[in-house]
Amino acid sequence: MNVLEAIQTRRSIRRFMKKPIEKEKLTRILESARLSPSANNNQPWHFILITEKKAKENLFPAYPRNWFVEAPAIIAVCIKPNDGWSRQDGEKYWKLDAAIAMQSIMLTSHDFGIGSCCIAAFDEKKAKKVLEIPNNTRLIALICLGYPIEKKDPVTDRKKLEEIVHYQHW
Ligand SMILES: Cc1cc2nc3c(=O)[nH]c(=O)nc-3n(C[C@H](O)[C@H](O)[C@H](O)COP(=O)(O)O)c2cc1C
């Protein structure tokens, strides 16, 4: 699968087989996050791999959806904002660094036939406590991973290119 095909066919998956994800594949998925670009190459990220049943169940109160805790693996994407790069005017780029690593995780997983769903609508305070994430670190996303049960068509519900691309000026 080439990159554009991967982008076209990756969809959010919220129903997973019980089958665990092979350790080797999880390592390669994390490797794709490690290799991602970040502003000034600051790499302000940390990733927590959660595969144990009890550890996943402990996260349920932070995002009370059964499909979430039933995913064979969850990757918590964490950022130390103080390690991130800021532009001259003070604009901070650490959330973008996280987003790029997240896309790497989702596309690499998809290439392995593993479905994913990025979750942002969790209770950060509760999840940080459960995962013992330090105070100086933000929890940006929880990415569920697993072999998909549901099958989805390639992406169609996006704005048209004419609506979002401008040439020479807005
Ligand atoms: C940053 C981000 C946060 C998201 N948060 C959630 C979430 O909290 N819960 C959820 O079910 N889906 C979440 N999603 C999945 C989106 O709803 C989904 O990507 C979008 O509807 C497009 O569908 P697709 O991924 O199947 O193409 C999130 C996606 C992104 C990129």
The ligand as a Tripos MOL2 file, in Angstrom:
@<TRIPOS>MOLECULE
LIG
   31    33     1     0     0
SMALL
NO_CHARGES

@<TRIPOS>ATOM
      1 C1         -7.6450   14.6330   17.1700 C.3       1 LIG1
      2 C2         -8.7810   13.6460   17.0370 C.ar      1 LIG1
      3 C3         -9.5890   13.3880   18.1240 C.ar      1 LIG1
      4 C4        -10.6110   12.4470   18.0360 C.ar      1 LIG1
      5 N1        -11.3490   12.1440   19.1470 N.ar      1 LIG1
      6 C5        -12.2780   11.1720   19.0860 C.ar      1 LIG1
      7 C6        -12.9880   10.7800   20.2540 C.ar      1 LIG1
      8 O1        -12.7880   11.3060   21.3380 O.2       1 LIG1
      9 N2        -13.8950    9.7760   20.1500 N.ar      1 LIG1
     10 C7        -14.1420    9.1360   18.9540 C.ar      1 LIG1
     11 O2        -14.9750    8.2200   18.9210 O.2       1 LIG1
     12 N3        -13.4870    9.4970   17.8110 N.ar      1 LIG1
     13 C8        -12.5570   10.4880   17.8460 C.ar      1 LIG1
     14 N4        -11.8560   10.8320   16.7330 N.ar      1 LIG1
     15 C9        -12.1570   10.1780   15.4490 C.3       1 LIG1
     16 C10       -12.8700   11.1520   14.4790 C.3       1 LIG1
     17 O3        -14.2020   11.3090   14.8620 O.3       1 LIG1
     18 C11       -12.7280   10.6310   13.0490 C.3       1 LIG1
     19 O4        -11.3470   10.5950   12.7030 O.3       1 LIG1
     20 C12       -13.4720   11.4980   12.0210 C.3       1 LIG1
     21 O5        -14.8630   11.4590   12.2570 O.3       1 LIG1
     22 C13       -13.2070   11.0590   10.5890 C.3       1 LIG1
     23 O6        -13.5650    9.6890   10.4230 O.3       1 LIG1
     24 P1        -12.4920    8.6270    9.9090 P.3       1 LIG1
     25 O7        -11.3470    8.6150   10.9060 O.co2     1 LIG1
     26 O8        -13.2060    7.3120    9.8800 O.co2     1 LIG1
     27 O9        -12.0260    9.0490    8.5440 O.co2     1 LIG1
     28 C14       -10.8450   11.7770   16.7980 C.ar      1 LIG1
     29 C15       -10.0240   12.0500   15.7130 C.ar      1 LIG1
     30 C16        -8.9990   12.9620   15.8210 C.ar      1 LIG1
     31 C17        -8.0990   13.1980   14.6290 C.3       1 LIG1
@<TRIPOS>BOND
     1     1     2 1
     2     2     3 ar
     3     2    30 ar
     4     3     4 ar
     5     4     5 ar
     6     4    28 ar
     7     5     6 ar
     8     6     7 ar
     9     6    13 1
    10     7     8 2
    11     7     9 ar
    12     9    10 ar
    13    10    11 2
    14    10    12 ar
    15    12    13 ar
    16    13    14 ar
    17    14    15 1
    18    14    28 ar
    19    15    16 1
    20    16    17 1
    21    16    18 1
    22    18    19 1
    23    18    20 1
    24    20    21 1
    25    20    22 1
    26    22    23 1
    27    23    24 1
    28    24    25 2
    29    24    26 1
    30    24    27 1
    31    28    29 ar
    32    29    30 ar
    33    30    31 1
@<TRIPOS>SUBSTRUCTURE
     1 LIG1         1 GROUP 0 **** ****
